[in-house]
Amino acid sequence: MTETNIIIIVVAFVVAVIAIYILYSIILYQGGGNSRGEELQLSTKNILDQVEVLFDKKEYTLVQLLASKYLDRVPGHIEVRIYLAKAYYEDRKYNQAIKQCSIILKKKSSSVETRQLLGDCYIKKQLLTKAIKEYEYVFDHKKNDKTVVKTLAELYRQTDQPYSAIGAYEILSDLMELDEDVADVQSILAELNEEVHDYPAAFEAYKTRLGIYPNDVNTNRKLTELYIKIKNYPVAIETLLYMLTFVTDAKTLLWVNETLVALYVESEDYDKAIEYSEKLLDIQGSDKFKVRNDIASYNIKLNRMGEGIAILEDLAMMSQNGFDVTLELADAYIQTKEYQKAIDKYMLLLDKATPKEAKTINLLMCELYIKWAVDMAEQDKLDESYEYLKEAVQYNTLNSEIYYNVARNYYKQKNFSGCVESINQAIEYDKQNEYRAKYLLLLSEAHHQLGNFFEEKKALTDLLKFDEKNPQGLYRVGLMYAAQHDFKNAEEAFKKAIMYDPELIQAKYNLALLYENNNREKAKSLYMEILEQDPSFEEAKNALADISTSDFF
């Protein structure tokens, strides 16, 4: 079998050599005629026919041999040279093809065919800028040629010229006759318009494609993602719900339902989030544990604490470790003020926690006891509040909120010196200045109660240096100025406080009191505004009645 193949190859080679010899002999023979004109006439006709036949038969090597020999004698023959250039191109000899095209264009720069071939050579060599230049010339002469327009569009796209690419693809779309071709072009146009942030044009392109293929999954998905990008969640949801009418494969169903859940959560429609999360439980590939965990979370957000806690209890038992789930469960118990149950969960985790997990639990235990202490203080159970704050210290000595809440309890009990001492501890431990504003405010109030007006002013000054727009700080500075009869600065402070917190009713009331001395109409207007905000504000009612009575008399 191998010997037969070798024989065939040898025979083919011999035949090719004989053919070249015969053709070359014809050329030489034609050169021996009686006149030069007759020689050229015969050569042109026969050679061009022979080259064309060989090219059509894809005998590119023979074309190169024959055309090269002929052009050595007759270099000005453009048609033969074009075939030579095309043969080089088909034989992947792009540099030789480029050379031949350049020779042709020196003699005939308007040759559209040659410029297109040169452009193709540049494309093969990744000289795209040069290719664009040639194809732009070709396009000017062949605006309705789909191949030319498509090539130019692709070149613009490859060289990051999206606006030029969009223009070319729009022309190409108009040239397309088949719906599937139009749909393909519109898909590219959508992506390009999205790239340049022309979202209306991108939407139009996606919708044009969907007009041809309404149930195309990929296009509907991209359309949905674009709606999400511009935060048009209702229409994104509408598109996803439409997809559910025809999507059947599990992978896409998973994506559709997960995206629906995410959008409903973003829209705070937790009932719908639960509905589609439950559908996820029946879809192959979904993370059942996470989905159930999410359902519990959504129930808790809807204040369905019992349902959420029941799911979390099940998940905690199902999980081998259950660390994160148990933390969520403890947090749910804290939200329902079942503090002891939350502590039990934390203690359960501590028995098998890693050092890193134990650190996390200790910090959470500290925060739990602080919340429990605050809850007791709000019920005026200060002894219990102090006890829970002491427990909190056991888990994190450096938590500044412990000392702040101790200070608040002292303030309630009118132990202002103890309040100052504890709040200074809170400020010391608040290394990140996370709560500095509220700590300084309480410090100023305690100093005010002690009659330490210099210390009060210092605390308020420090507060406004830290947060110049703090409404409560500005309000208290206004009170301080008013007490010193510095009414101009008091007015400015009250007005700023109201600007930064229009609901700060006490600032409005004290500003109205200032206006009673020099602008009774402004005072009346403020009192009426206060009563619109809080009809039960007795001081404002009485003040307004007094002004109205004095105006009458």
Secondary structure, 3 states (H helix, E strand, C coil): CHHHHHHHHHHHHHHHHHHHHHHHHHHHHHCCCCCHHHHHHHHHHHHHHHHHHHHHCCCHHHHHHHHHHHHHHCCCCHHHHHHHHHHHHHCCCHHHHHHHHHHHHHHCCCCHHHHHHHHHHHHHCCCHHHHHHHHHHHHHHCCCCHHHHHHHHHHHHHCCCHHHHHHHHHHHHHHCCCHHHHHHHHHHHHHHHHHCCCHHHHHHHHHHHHHHCCCCHHHHHHHHHHHHHCCCHHHHHHHHHHHCCCCCCHHHHHHHHHHHHHHHHHCCCHHHHHHHHHHHCCCCCCCHHHHHHHHHHHHHHCCCHHHHHHHHHHHHHHCCCCHHHHHHHHHHHHHCCCHHHHHHHHHHHHCCCCHHHHHHHHHHHHHHHHHHHHHHHHCCCHHHHHHHHHHHHHHCCCCHHHHHHHHHHHHHCCCHHHHHHHHHHHHHHCCCCCCHHHHHHHHHHHHHHHCCHHHHHHHHHHHHHHCCCCHHHHHHHHHHHHHCCCHHHHHHHHHHHHHHCCCCHHHHHHHHHHHHHHCHHHHHHHHHHHHHHCCCCHHHHHHHHHHHHHHHC
